[in-house]
């Protein structure tokens, strides 16, 4: 049995968690536990509610840690979450993040001296945690896997699935979830988007950060 702990909190981005979940929950022998500093319903940044059924203390040593991101990164003000990641990482087989979830890994000291990625809007801030920011969709450094923004969590899940169950299994999982991206626009990364699109995206993100998280 592979115990996978997926960290939930108010204000998180839903796809950061649900994307990897759709892949990892299908791994042979996988048991996914939704954990939080305080168990119960957690409202995402756009209002979807996900429920954490376990506390951090209930799952002290998972095989796999998954930390989703958010616009406000409220977990940086949660000492229990930082300490849980720090301690759980000592014995984990894999420690992973999606989007700004890498900030929690950084705060826990997991990224020191490692290449890592995050959402493009905050990627350079990883230097504050001793990491080397890179503009890659998924970065594997030993047992630490970081993914870029939001949808990259699916790529992270499939990458991890290949390590855990083999490439053939990961390919099958990709087909099961029919992950065959064909976006209508070629603006899905900072390196591809034109300056006007970058500016508009930054403005939208700024508006989102200023909005209070619904309680």
C-alpha positions as CSV (number, residue, x, y, z in Angstrom):
1,X,0.0,0.0,0.0
2,X,1.3,3.4,-1.0
3,X,0.0,6.2,1.3
4,X,-0.4,9.5,-0.5
5,X,-1.1,12.6,1.6
6,X,-2.6,15.5,-0.3
7,X,-2.5,18.7,1.7
8,X,-5.7,20.8,1.6
9,X,-6.3,24.4,2.9
10,X,-8.7,27.3,2.4
11,X,-7.9,29.3,-0.7
12,X,-6.1,26.6,-2.6
13,X,-6.4,26.1,-6.3
14,X,-8.7,23.1,-7.0
15,X,-6.9,21.7,-10.1
16,X,-3.6,21.8,-8.3
17,X,-5.0,19.0,-6.1
18,X,-7.6,17.4,-8.3
19,X,-5.3,17.0,-11.3
20,X,-2.6,14.9,-9.5
21,X,-5.4,13.1,-7.6
22,X,-7.0,11.8,-10.8
23,X,-3.7,10.2,-11.7
24,X,-2.3,9.1,-8.4
25,X,-5.5,7.6,-7.0
26,X,-5.5,5.1,-9.9
27,X,-2.0,3.8,-9.1
28,X,-2.0,0.1,-8.0
29,X,-2.1,-0.1,-4.2
30,X,-2.5,3.7,-3.8
31,X,-4.4,5.1,-0.8
32,X,-5.0,8.9,-1.0
33,X,-5.6,10.8,2.2
34,X,-6.8,14.4,2.2
35,X,-5.0,16.0,5.1
36,X,-5.1,19.5,6.7
37,X,-3.9,21.3,9.7
38,X,-7.6,21.2,10.8
39,X,-9.7,18.5,9.1
40,X,-13.0,19.5,7.5
41,X,-14.3,21.3,4.4
42,X,-11.8,23.6,2.6
43,X,-13.0,26.2,0.1
44,X,-10.8,26.7,-2.9
45,X,-10.0,30.1,-4.4
46,X,-13.0,29.9,-6.7
47,X,-15.5,28.4,-4.2
48,X,-15.3,24.7,-4.8
49,X,-15.3,22.8,-1.5
50,X,-13.0,19.8,-0.9
51,X,-12.9,18.0,2.4
52,X,-9.9,16.9,4.4
53,X,-10.7,13.8,6.4
54,X,-7.4,13.5,8.3
55,X,-5.3,15.8,10.3
56,X,-1.5,16.2,9.8
57,X,-1.0,14.3,13.0
58,X,-3.0,11.4,11.6
59,X,-0.6,11.0,8.6
60,X,2.9,11.8,10.0
61,X,4.9,9.7,7.5
62,X,3.2,9.3,4.1
63,X,5.0,7.6,1.2
64,X,4.1,10.6,-1.1
65,X,3.5,14.2,-0.1
66,X,1.5,16.4,-2.5
67,X,1.2,20.1,-1.9
68,X,-1.1,22.2,-4.2
69,X,-0.7,25.9,-4.6
70,X,-2.8,29.1,-4.3
71,X,-2.7,32.8,-5.1
72,X,-2.2,33.8,-1.4
73,X,0.1,30.9,-0.2
74,X,-1.6,31.0,3.3
75,X,0.3,27.9,4.4
76,X,3.4,30.1,4.9
77,X,1.6,31.4,8.0
78,X,0.9,27.9,9.2
79,X,3.8,26.6,11.3
80,X,2.1,23.2,11.7
81,X,2.1,22.7,7.9
82,X,5.7,23.8,7.5
83,X,6.8,21.5,10.3
84,X,4.7,18.6,8.9
85,X,6.3,18.8,5.5
86,X,9.8,19.1,7.1
87,X,9.3,16.0,9.2
88,X,7.3,13.9,6.7
89,X,10.0,14.6,4.0
90,X,12.6,12.9,6.2
91,X,10.9,9.5,5.5
92,X,8.8,10.1,2.4
93,X,9.6,8.3,-0.9
94,X,8.4,11.3,-2.9
95,X,7.8,15.0,-1.9
96,X,5.9,16.9,-4.5
97,X,4.3,20.2,-5.2
98,X,2.1,22.0,-7.8
99,X,2.2,25.7,-8.6
100,X,3.0,27.8,-5.5
101,X,2.9,24.7,-3.4
102,X,6.6,24.7,-3.9
103,X,6.8,27.6,-1.5
104,X,5.7,25.3,1.3
105,X,8.5,22.9,0.3
106,X,10.9,25.8,0.3
107,X,9.8,27.0,3.7
108,X,10.3,23.5,5.1
109,X,13.9,23.5,3.8
110,X,13.2,20.9,1.1
111,X,14.4,22.9,-1.9
112,X,17.7,24.1,-0.6
113,X,20.3,23.7,-3.4
114,X,17.8,22.1,-5.7
115,X,16.4,23.1,-9.1
116,X,12.7,23.8,-8.8
117,X,9.7,25.3,-10.5
118,X,6.5,27.0,-9.6
119,X,3.8,29.3,-11.2
120,X,5.6,31.8,-13.5
121,X,4.3,34.7,-11.4
122,X,6.3,33.7,-8.3
123,X,9.0,31.4,-9.8
124,X,11.9,33.7,-9.0
125,X,10.8,33.8,-5.3
126,X,12.1,30.3,-5.0
127,X,15.5,31.8,-4.7
128,X,14.5,33.0,-1.2
129,X,14.5,29.3,-0.2
130,X,17.9,28.5,-1.6
131,X,16.4,26.9,-4.8
132,X,17.4,27.5,-8.4
133,X,14.2,28.5,-10.3
134,X,13.8,27.0,-13.7
135,X,11.2,27.5,-16.4
136,X,10.3,23.9,-16.8
137,X,6.9,22.2,-16.5
138,X,8.1,19.4,-14.2
139,X,11.4,19.2,-12.3
140,X,12.7,16.1,-10.7
141,X,15.5,16.5,-8.2
142,X,16.1,13.2,-6.3
143,X,12.8,12.4,-4.6
144,X,11.5,16.0,-4.9
145,X,9.2,16.8,-7.8
146,X,7.9,20.3,-8.4
147,X,5.4,21.3,-11.1
148,X,4.7,24.6,-12.7
149,X,1.3,26.3,-12.5
150,X,-2.1,24.6,-12.0
151,X,-2.5,22.2,-15.0
152,X,1.1,21.1,-14.7
153,X,0.0,19.0,-11.7
154,X,-1.4,16.5,-14.2
155,X,2.1,16.2,-15.8
156,X,3.6,15.8,-12.4
157,X,1.2,13.1,-11.5
158,X,2.0,11.2,-14.7
159,X,5.7,11.6,-14.1
160,X,5.4,10.2,-10.6
161,X,3.2,7.4,-11.9
162,X,6.0,6.4,-14.3
163,X,8.5,6.2,-11.5
164,X,6.2,4.3,-9.2
165,X,4.5,1.9,-11.6
166,X,6.5,2.0,-14.8
167,X,6.0,4.0,-18.1
168,X,3.5,1.5,-19.5
169,X,1.2,2.0,-16.5
170,X,1.6,5.8,-16.7
171,X,0.8,5.8,-20.5
172,X,-2.3,3.8,-19.7
173,X,-3.3,6.2,-17.0
174,X,-2.8,9.1,-19.4
175,X,-5.2,7.4,-21.8
176,X,-7.7,6.7,-19.1
177,X,-8.0,10.4,-18.2
178,X,-7.7,11.2,-21.9
179,X,-5.0,13.8,-21.2
180,X,-4.2,15.0,-24.7
181,X,-3.8,18.7,-24.5
182,X,-4.7,20.7,-27.6
183,X,-5.2,24.2,-26.3
184,X,-7.0,26.8,-28.5
185,X,-4.2,29.3,-27.9
186,X,-0.4,29.0,-27.7
187,X,-0.2,31.2,-24.6
188,X,0.1,28.6,-21.9
189,X,3.5,29.6,-20.6
190,X,5.3,32.8,-19.9
191,X,7.8,32.0,-22.6
192,X,5.1,31.7,-25.3
193,X,2.7,34.5,-24.3
194,X,3.0,37.9,-26.0
195,X,3.6,41.0,-23.8
196,X,0.0,42.0,-23.9
197,X,-1.2,38.6,-22.7
198,X,1.4,38.6,-20.0
199,X,0.2,42.0,-18.8
200,X,-3.5,41.0,-18.8
201,X,-2.7,37.8,-16.9
202,X,-0.7,39.7,-14.3
203,X,-3.6,42.1,-13.8
204,X,-6.1,39.2,-13.4
205,X,-3.8,37.5,-10.9
206,X,-3.4,40.7,-8.9
207,X,-7.2,41.1,-8.7
208,X,-7.4,37.6,-7.5
209,X,-4.8,38.1,-4.8
210,X,-6.6,41.2,-3.5
211,X,-9.9,39.3,-3.1
212,X,-10.5,37.8,0.4
213,X,-10.8,34.1,0.7
214,X,-14.4,33.2,1.3
215,X,-15.0,31.6,4.7
